[in-house]
Every structure is written in structure tokens, then in C-alpha cells.
């Protein structure tokens, strides 16, 4: 990807709110509402849906997943790196093809069974990478989460997944 073509909104920083977390998280939610509730973000022309229930702290559950981290759903913790990049989620999704981002299907198995997901990977030279995950449902796609890979092994794992998927794709000359 040519990072020169990627123009992202500014990060939304806690320090810009004087360290006042309640005011900050409301500002992050305001961006979420603008980009995903009022505007209706589209992925390749298809309107994305959100997971609303269970409502968490009077906010859509998708917002909770995009701004908190942790395996235990009942004890996820706020992740400032995710919050800071909320303004990036919409353009990452809507401009994924324009920006030639890596996009590939993933299969995830967990308590709820097997899920089909799409991973959108925004690789940046001067910022940490950013990934958006969509849950593929029968008739629509659900915005699931977004995160910043924090450790080199996370990026290596995603790169291996992407390369494995690429190997399954036929070239135009293949029969």
C-alpha cells in the first residue's frame, strides 16, 4: 500500500480533554454515532449493521467492542489506542479498496460457534497499524471490532493468515 494516498482524520486524544475520561469517552461515542449510526458506513457498497445488545453503559455493544479489550466479555478494559482511532474506522472501511488495504476472510471458533469474519488491515509507516473486523452474516455484515496490534507476534499472525488466504486464490491464468 502506498501510505502517501492515505489521509486519516486526527487521533482523538484523552489529553485534549484534560484527562477527563467521561468527557473523552462521550466524544469518542459522538464520533461513533456520527460515522456508524447517523451516516451508515458502507463496506463495498453494502451498509454495515451494528450490534446494539446488550447495551453497555448506555452505548451500542459494537462501540464497547471497538473501544475495550479483553477475552472475558464481562471484564473488558478501556483501550485508549482503540478510542484514539475511532475517527479512523469509517475511512478504513469505506476506502479499503481505494487505499488497497489487505482484506481477507477469517474463520473464528469460540463459545458462540464458528464465525466468518473479514479482516481489514490498515498498515502505516509512521503510526501503529489498525485493523477492523467485520462479522459476515447470511444477509449482511456486522461491524464487530477494531484494534491496534500491540505486539509483533500479532502482526506476524495476521500476515500469515493473509498469506495463507492469498494462496487459496486462483490467478487469472489458473484453471
Secondary structure, DSSP 8 states (H G I E B T S, - for coil): --GGG--------GGGGTT-HHHHHHHHHHHHIIIIIIS--EETTEE-B----S-BTTB-HHHHHHHEE-SSGGG-EE-HHHHHTHHHHHHHHHTTTTTT-EEEEEEEEETTEEEEEEEEEE--SSS--EEEEEEE-SS-EEEEEEE---SHHHHHHHHHHHHHHHHHS--TT--
